[in-house]
Amino acid sequence: MSNDSHPNSTLRRSLEEHLQALQTLLESGLADVESSGRLICDALAAGNKILLCGNGGSAADAQHIAAELVGRYEDHRRPYPAIALTTDTSALTALSNDFGYEEVFARQVQALARPGDVLIAISTSGKSPNVVRAAETARSLGCKTIGLTGSHAEPLANYCFITVQVLSERTARVQEGHITIGHLWCEMVDEILGK
């Protein structure tokens, strides 16, 4: 087995890519993380809610972040309203069947979003049609949208108030960055909104 094909070299390369993606976020994306976190805190402080959507691993991230807000992150504090639009199988299947998968999140945004709410739209490629449609719909309803993307942010960024990019070409590294950003937002909620 050559040294290049050894599992240890694969693991090392992946961990180095992970560290590089987070280092780049620290150096060039921290202001966007903070601005988007403040947007979330302001919305929650005003009694508004957070909606989240994404596909695949991004759907799992949407659910994870919503659970941290409704439950708790690290501090014992009041629950905050957050809904992952990826969890209701009856709605997902009915909307996909009746309106097409491109509308599966947008239709839920139409039903649930109010001006002042925040939509967190997660797409590692920046071009998931159903996530882009959700962001477009949220904007038309007076909601602020935060985009979480990888290196390529368009066209999702066109419909977002703030876009936070994890600058990596590998989906796994982007997703690792996204959940880190979600945790940073939750730390801000704990610190700024407190108990």
C-alpha positions as CSV (number, residue, x, y, z in Angstrom):
1,M,0.0,0.0,0.0
2,S,1.5,3.3,-1.0
3,N,1.7,6.1,1.5
4,D,-0.8,8.3,-0.5
5,S,-3.5,5.6,-0.3
6,H,-3.0,4.9,3.4
7,P,-6.1,5.7,5.4
8,N,-4.1,7.9,7.7
9,S,-3.2,10.2,4.9
10,T,-6.8,10.5,3.8
11,L,-7.9,11.3,7.4
12,R,-5.1,13.8,7.8
13,R,-6.0,15.5,4.5
14,S,-9.7,15.7,5.4
15,L,-8.9,17.1,8.9
16,E,-6.6,19.7,7.4
17,E,-9.3,20.7,4.9
18,H,-11.7,21.1,7.8
19,L,-9.3,23.3,9.8
20,Q,-8.6,25.4,6.7
21,A,-12.3,25.9,6.0
22,L,-12.9,27.1,9.6
23,Q,-9.7,29.2,9.6
24,T,-11.0,30.9,6.4
25,L,-14.3,31.5,8.1
26,L,-12.6,33.0,11.1
27,E,-10.5,35.3,9.0
28,S,-13.0,36.4,6.4
29,G,-16.5,35.3,7.4
30,L,-16.7,36.1,11.1
31,A,-18.5,39.5,10.5
32,D,-21.2,37.7,8.5
33,V,-21.6,35.1,11.2
34,E,-22.0,37.8,13.8
35,S,-24.4,39.9,11.7
36,S,-26.6,36.9,11.0
37,G,-26.5,35.9,14.6
38,R,-27.6,39.3,15.7
39,L,-30.4,39.2,13.1
40,I,-31.6,35.9,14.7
41,C,-31.3,37.4,18.3
42,D,-33.2,40.5,17.2
43,A,-36.0,38.5,15.7
44,L,-36.4,36.2,18.7
45,A,-36.2,39.2,21.1
46,A,-39.1,40.8,19.2
47,G,-41.2,37.7,19.5
48,N,-40.7,36.4,16.0
49,K,-39.7,32.9,14.9
50,I,-36.9,31.2,12.9
51,L,-37.8,28.9,10.0
52,L,-35.1,26.7,8.5
53,C,-34.8,24.5,5.4
54,G,-32.3,22.5,3.4
55,N,-32.0,19.1,1.7
56,G,-30.2,16.0,2.9
57,G,-27.4,16.8,5.3
58,S,-28.6,20.4,5.3
59,A,-32.1,19.2,6.3
60,A,-30.4,17.5,9.3
61,D,-28.6,20.8,10.1
62,A,-31.9,22.7,9.9
63,Q,-33.5,20.3,12.4
64,H,-30.4,20.4,14.7
65,I,-30.4,24.2,14.9
66,A,-34.1,24.4,15.4
67,A,-33.8,21.8,18.3
68,E,-31.1,23.9,20.0
69,L,-33.3,27.0,19.9
70,V,-36.5,25.3,21.0
71,G,-34.8,23.2,23.6
72,R,-31.5,24.7,24.8
73,Y,-28.0,25.0,23.7
74,E,-25.8,25.1,26.8
75,D,-27.6,27.5,29.1
76,H,-30.9,26.9,30.8
77,R,-33.1,29.6,29.2
78,R,-36.5,30.0,27.8
79,P,-37.4,28.2,24.6
80,Y,-37.5,30.1,21.4
81,P,-39.8,29.4,18.4
82,A,-37.9,27.7,15.6
83,I,-39.4,25.3,13.0
84,A,-37.4,23.1,10.6
85,L,-39.5,22.9,7.4
86,T,-38.0,19.5,6.7
87,T,-39.7,17.4,9.4
88,D,-43.4,17.0,8.6
89,T,-43.6,14.0,6.3
90,S,-47.3,14.5,5.5
91,A,-46.7,18.1,4.4
92,L,-43.5,17.2,2.6
93,T,-45.1,14.4,0.5
94,A,-48.4,16.2,-0.1
95,L,-46.7,19.5,-1.2
96,S,-44.2,17.6,-3.4
97,N,-47.0,15.6,-5.0
98,D,-49.5,18.5,-5.4
99,F,-47.1,21.4,-6.2
100,G,-43.8,19.9,-7.2
101,Y,-40.7,19.4,-5.0
102,E,-39.4,22.9,-6.0
103,E,-42.3,24.4,-3.9
104,V,-42.0,22.1,-0.9
105,F,-40.5,24.7,1.4
106,A,-41.9,27.9,-0.3
107,R,-45.5,26.7,0.4
108,Q,-44.7,26.2,4.1
109,V,-43.0,29.6,4.2
110,Q,-46.2,31.1,2.7
111,A,-48.3,29.4,5.4
112,L,-46.1,30.0,8.4
113,A,-43.9,33.1,7.9
114,R,-44.8,36.6,9.0
115,P,-42.9,39.9,8.6
116,G,-40.1,40.0,11.1
117,D,-39.5,36.2,11.0
118,V,-36.2,34.9,9.8
119,L,-35.7,32.1,7.3
120,I,-32.3,30.2,7.4
121,A,-31.9,28.7,3.9
122,I,-29.2,26.1,3.8
123,S,-27.7,24.9,0.5
124,T,-24.1,23.8,0.1
125,S,-24.3,24.5,-3.6
126,G,-26.2,27.7,-3.3
127,K,-28.5,26.6,-6.1
128,S,-31.0,24.1,-4.6
129,P,-34.2,25.1,-6.4
130,N,-36.5,24.4,-3.5
131,V,-34.3,26.4,-1.0
132,V,-34.0,29.3,-3.5
133,R,-37.8,29.4,-3.9
134,A,-38.2,29.4,-0.1
135,A,-35.9,32.4,0.2
136,E,-37.6,34.2,-2.7
137,T,-41.0,33.6,-1.0
138,A,-39.7,34.7,2.4
139,R,-38.4,37.9,1.0
140,S,-41.7,38.7,-0.7
141,L,-43.4,38.3,2.7
142,G,-41.1,40.7,4.6
143,C,-38.9,38.1,6.3
144,K,-35.2,38.4,6.5
145,T,-33.4,35.4,5.0
146,I,-29.9,34.1,6.0
147,G,-28.2,31.9,3.4
148,L,-25.7,29.3,4.4
149,T,-23.7,28.1,1.4
150,G,-20.4,26.8,0.3
151,S,-18.0,28.5,-2.1
152,H,-20.8,29.1,-4.6
153,A,-23.6,31.3,-3.2
154,E,-25.6,32.1,-6.3
155,P,-28.5,32.2,-7.0
156,L,-29.5,31.8,-3.3
157,A,-27.6,34.8,-2.2
158,N,-29.7,37.0,-4.5
159,Y,-32.7,36.5,-2.2
160,C,-30.8,36.7,1.2
161,F,-30.3,39.6,3.5
162,I,-27.0,38.0,4.6
163,T,-25.2,35.0,3.2
164,V,-22.5,33.2,5.2
165,Q,-20.2,31.1,3.0
166,V,-18.0,28.2,4.0
167,L,-15.3,28.5,1.4
168,S,-14.7,24.8,0.5
169,E,-15.5,22.8,-2.6
170,R,-16.2,19.7,-0.6
171,T,-19.8,19.2,0.6
172,A,-18.6,17.5,3.8
173,R,-16.4,20.4,4.8
174,V,-19.2,22.9,4.0
175,Q,-21.6,21.0,6.1
176,E,-19.2,20.8,9.0
177,G,-18.8,24.6,8.8
178,H,-22.6,25.1,8.7
179,I,-23.2,23.2,11.9
180,T,-20.4,25.1,13.6
181,I,-22.0,28.4,12.5
182,G,-25.4,27.1,13.9
183,H,-23.7,26.5,17.2
184,L,-22.1,29.9,17.2
185,W,-25.6,31.4,16.6
186,C,-26.9,29.4,19.6
187,E,-24.0,30.7,21.7
188,M,-25.1,34.2,20.7
189,V,-28.7,33.5,21.7
190,D,-27.5,32.2,25.1
191,E,-25.3,35.2,25.7
192,I,-27.4,38.0,24.3
193,L,-30.9,36.9,25.2
194,G,-29.9,35.0,28.3
195,K,-32.5,33.5,30.5
